[in-house]
């Protein structure tokens, strides 16, 4: 439970109202920050090239509604790239310099690939997935020639 600090001369109701308002401002700022991160990621991964929005195509970056675009295209990103992006962001958030964060992300991708190969081998050894489902083709942005 949060403890609401009362300022001198402030009633309990005023302190609660101020607390709610400050919490709401923080929630809205977090939403804006998350939208900015997703917009940057959408643009970096060139989702705008496949986007149906004319705004995104004209701007040559994510300029429309961020979440539907992210939800549509993120599942198509190869898992190795997702691991690299997540590891890089985590390392940077922990205060690592960019060159160390890059090395950390590369190590995480190598670890991910090793684990995936190990689990595939274990499954093959135990007779699971004798006929594995077909893998989707890697996502490639469609380049529009004008």
C-alpha positions in Angstrom: 0.0 0.0 0.0 1.3 3.4 -0.9 1.8 6.0 1.9 0.5 9.4 0.9 2.7 12.1 2.3 0.7 15.2 3.4 2.3 18.6 2.9 2.0 21.2 5.5 -1.4 22.8 5.6 -2.9 20.1 3.3 -6.0 18.1 4.3 -6.1 14.3 3.9 -8.6 14.7 0.9 -6.3 17.2 -0.8 -3.3 14.9 -0.4 -5.3 12.0 -1.8 -6.5 14.1 -4.8 -2.9 15.3 -5.4 -1.6 11.7 -5.2 -4.2 10.5 -7.7 -3.4 13.4 -10.1 0.3 12.7 -9.9 -0.2 9.0 -10.4 -2.4 9.7 -13.5 0.3 12.0 -14.9 2.9 9.2 -14.4 0.7 6.6 -16.1 0.1 8.9 -19.1 3.8 9.6 -19.3 4.6 5.9 -19.3 2.1 5.3 -22.1 3.7 8.1 -24.2 7.2 6.6 -23.5 6.0 3.1 -24.5 4.4 4.5 -27.7 7.6 6.3 -28.6 9.7 3.2 -28.1 7.3 1.1 -30.2 7.3 3.9 -32.9 11.1 3.8 -33.0 11.1 0.0 -33.2 8.5 0.0 -35.9 10.5 2.5 -37.9 13.8 0.7 -37.3 12.4 -2.6 -38.4 11.0 -1.0 -41.5 7.4 -1.9 -40.8 6.3 1.2 -42.6 7.3 -0.4 -45.9 4.5 -2.9 -45.5 2.1 -0.6 -43.7 -1.2 0.3 -45.3 -1.1 3.8 -43.9 -0.3 6.4 -46.5 1.1 8.6 -43.7 3.7 6.1 -42.9 4.6 5.6 -46.5 5.0 9.3 -47.1 7.0 9.9 -43.9 9.1 6.7 -44.6 8.8 5.9 -40.9 6.0 4.9 -38.5 3.7 7.8 -38.4 0.3 6.2 -37.8 -1.3 4.2 -35.0 1.7 2.4 -33.4 0.0 -0.5 -31.7 -1.9 -2.2 -34.5 1.1 -2.0 -36.7 3.4 -3.5 -34.0 0.8 -6.2 -33.3 0.5 -7.1 -37.0 4.2 -7.2 -37.9 6.1 -8.2 -34.6 5.1 -11.9 -34.8 6.8 -12.0 -38.3 10.2 -10.9 -36.9 12.6 -13.8 -36.6 13.0 -15.0 -33.0 16.8 -14.4 -33.1 16.3 -10.8 -33.9 13.7 -10.5 -31.1 16.2 -12.0 -28.6 18.9 -9.5 -29.8 16.5 -6.5 -29.4 15.3 -7.6 -26.0 18.9 -8.3 -24.7 20.2 -5.0 -26.1 17.4 -3.0 -24.5 17.8 -4.8 -21.2 21.6 -4.2 -21.1 21.2 -0.5 -22.0 18.5 -0.1 -19.3 21.0 -1.6 -16.8 23.5 1.1 -17.7 25.9 -0.9 -20.0 27.7 1.2 -22.6 26.4 0.5 -26.2 29.4 -1.5 -27.3 29.1 -3.8 -24.2 25.3 -4.0 -24.7 25.9 -5.2 -28.3 28.4 -7.9 -27.2 25.9 -9.0 -24.5 23.1 -9.2 -27.1 25.3 -11.3 -29.4 26.1 -13.7 -26.6 22.4 -13.9 -25.8 21.6 -14.8 -29.4 24.3 -17.4 -29.5 22.9 -18.9 -26.2 19.3 -18.8 -27.7 20.5 -20.7 -30.8 22.4 -23.2 -28.7 19.3 -23.9 -26.5 17.0 -24.1 -29.6 19.4 -26.7 -31.2 19.6 -28.6 -27.9 15.8 -28.8 -27.5 15.4 -29.8 -31.1 17.9 -32.6 -30.6 16.2 -33.7 -27.4 12.9 -33.8 -29.2 14.4 -35.8 -32.0 16.0 -38.2 -29.6 12.7 -38.8 -27.8 10.7 -39.2 -31.0 8.7 -36.0 -30.6 7.7 -34.1 -33.6 8.7 -36.8 -36.1 7.0 -34.5 -38.7 7.6 -30.9 -37.4 5.2 -28.3 -38.6 6.5 -26.3 -41.5 8.3 -23.1 -40.4 7.0 -19.8 -41.7 9.2 -18.0 -44.2 11.4 -15.3 -42.7 9.8 -11.9 -42.8 11.0 -9.7 -45.6 9.8 -6.1 -46.0 8.2 -5.5 -49.4 10.0 -2.7 -51.2 7.7 -0.6 -53.3 9.3 0.8 -56.4 7.8 4.1 -57.4 
